[in-house]
Amino acid sequence: MKQLIKLIIILFFVAIPLQAKGHDKTTAILGHIITEKIKGTNIDTVGIMEQEIHSLGHKYAIDMLGVLERYLPSILKGIAADIRVNTIDEAYKCSLLKGTAYECRK
């Protein structure tokens, strides 16, 4: 029984650190490419690079959605303020001054 417990503890401390982590993907791909180049086998490096670029594009697109989600209300408020100040307010003021000596000049 003690040997079983020791075996479980050893496996626990050895197996958990060996699990793949999210950042290990690039390391694994680079290791595979290097190994295949050393072996002399023909590997499609262009295809691998295309997949990596697609993966990075997807990652950054998701990151940008998070940023837009966080800051979109502020962005929309700024746009609304610009439209209000530069377009609507000016048109309203000009409509009030129409027919007076102080008409708007565009």
Stockholm file with secondary structure:
# STOCKHOLM 1.0

chainA/1-106         MKQLIKLIIILFFVAIPLQAKGHDKTTAILGHIITEKIKGTNIDTVGIMEQEIHSLGHKYAIDMLGVLERYLPSILKGIAADIRVNTIDEAYKCSLLKGTAYECRK
#=GR chainA/1-106 SS CHHHHHHHHHHHHHHTTTSCCTTHHHHHHHHHHHHHHHHTCCCCHHHHHHHHHHHHHHHHHHHHHHHHHHHHHHHHHHHHHHHIIIIIHHHHHHHHHTTSTTCCCC
#=GC SS_cons         CHHHHHHHHHHHHHHTTTSCCTTHHHHHHHHHHHHHHHHTCCCCHHHHHHHHHHHHHHHHHHHHHHHHHHHHHHHHHHHHHHHIIIIIHHHHHHHHHTTSTTCCCC
//
